[in-house]
Amino acid sequence: MADPLDQRAGRATPAGEHGWDGEAGSSPVGVRQEPDAYAAPEEGSAARERFAERPSSRYGPRRAHARRPKKRRRLRRAVLVLLAVVAVAVGGTYGWAETRLRRDVDLGAYGDRPPPGEGTNYLVVGSDSRDGLSEDDVKDLRAGGGGGRRTDSMMLLHTGAHGTTMVSLPRDSWVTVPGRLDTSTGKTKRPEGDKLNAAFSYGGPELLVHTVEQNTGLRVDHYAEIGFAGFVNIVDAIGGVRMCLDRDIKDKKSGADLRKGCQSLNGKQALAFVRQRHQEREGDLGRSRNQQKFLSTLARQAARPDTLFDPLEIAPAVQAGLDTLIVDKDMSLRDLAGMFRAVQSVAGGRGKQISVPVSGFGVPTPKGNVLKWDAERSARLFADLRHDRPVTETGKRTR
C-alpha cells in the first residue's frame, strides 16, 4: 500500500518498504530518515506551486522573505518622491514670497545709530493701516476713526545665545522723540517728550526705529510691520487661533464680544481682542500682554506640520501675510523665517515674554496719560539684551 505522503509528493513506495513491521526499510515513528541521495526530486503540484511564487536569481531560488526588502525599497522611493514634490512646492512658494516682500523701510534714515550689539534685534509692529480693506471691511472690523498712521502694538524681539526674549513696548510709553524735520512746516523740531506711538505718526517706521534706538540703546537689525487686513487674513488662512480667556470681554470700541473659556477666534474676533484695552485694568499695559500672548499662540499654531508642509495651507497663509507686510530694505525671507521661529520658540516655552519695566501708568502729561518706564530696571534690561546676557528682568510693575 502506498504511503499517502509519498502519493502527495508524486512518488510511489519502493518495494520492500512497508512501514514499522520489522521488515526491511521500516523505521520507528518520530525518527528522522535521511533522504536518499539518489531519490528523484519533488515533482508534485504542491511543490511546483510552492516554488512558482519564489522569484529566482542567478544564485538560485530566493526565499519568500527575500521579497520584503524590495517592497521596503519601493516604499522608501515613494516617500522620497513625495518629499521631493513637497519640497519643490514649498520651495516654489518661498521663492515667490521672496519677490513679494515690500522692503520699504530705511533703518538708517536718521543716522546716529547705536553700535551693533550681540544677537539680533527685531522690531515687530502691528499698525492700523487700512491697506487692502474696503469701506465695508473698515466698518465691519471697527477699523475707522482717527487720522494718520498709528501703531496698535510694538514688540522688541531679541534672539541670541541665551534664547529669545520678547519685550512689549506699550504704545503709550513716555519717551523722548528725537529731533526731526517737521514735514508740515518745513522746520526742524527739537527733541521732545511724547508717546512712543507719536513717533510713528510723525515720521513712520524710520522715526519709530530711531526713537526706539535712542531710548533703549539697542540697534534694531530688522523691522516688520503688518496692517489690519494682513492680520485678519493670516488668522483666517490658518483656520483661526485657539485662545483660552479667563473672563468675558466686551468692548464696544474694538467690537470685542468674547466669552470666558477656550475658543477658536477668527480674524475679525482676533483683531478685536488684540486692540481692546478698555476692559483691561492696566489699560495699554494689559493690552500689550494680550498681544504677546496672542502672537506667540498664532506662531505656534501656524508652525503645525499640517500647515507648514502642506502647500495648499502655507501658500494662502504666506500670501495673506505679504499683502500688507512691510519690512526693512535688508530683510530677506530667511531673516523673516528666523523672526518667525524666534516667536514660535517663545510660544513653545523656550524664551521669555515680558513688558518693559514700568514705574507708573495713567500718568498725566501735556500729551495725555502715559506709561512711564522704570529708569533703572529698563536700563538694566536693555543692557542685558545689548550684550546678549541672560535676562533676569520679570517685567512686573514697580509697586
Secondary structure as UniProt FT lines:
FT   HELIX           4..8
FT   TURN            9..10
FT   TURN            15..16
FT   TURN            24..25
FT   TURN            29..30
FT   TURN            37..38
FT   HELIX           45..52
FT   STRAND          56..57
FT   TURN            58..59
FT   STRAND          60..61
FT   HELIX           64..66
FT   HELIX           67..100
FT   STRAND          102..105
FT   TURN            107..110
FT   STRAND          120..127
FT   TURN            131..132
FT   HELIX           135..140
FT   TURN            141..142
FT   STRAND          151..160
FT   TURN            161..162
FT   STRAND          163..168
FT   TURN            171..172
FT   STRAND          173..177
FT   STRAND          180..182
FT   TURN            183..186
FT   STRAND          187..189
FT   STRAND          192..195
FT   HELIX           196..216
FT   STRAND          222..226
FT   HELIX           228..237
FT   TURN            238..239
FT   STRAND          241..245
FT   STRAND          249..251
FT   TURN            252..255
FT   STRAND          256..258
FT   STRAND          261..265
FT   HELIX           267..275
FT   TURN            278..279
FT   TURN            281..283
FT   HELIX           284..302
FT   HELIX           305..308
FT   HELIX           311..322
FT   STRAND          326..328
FT   TURN            329..330
FT   HELIX           333..347
FT   TURN            348..349
FT   STRAND          351..355
FT   STRAND          358..363
FT   TURN            366..367
FT   STRAND          370..373
FT   HELIX           375..386
FT   TURN            387..388
//
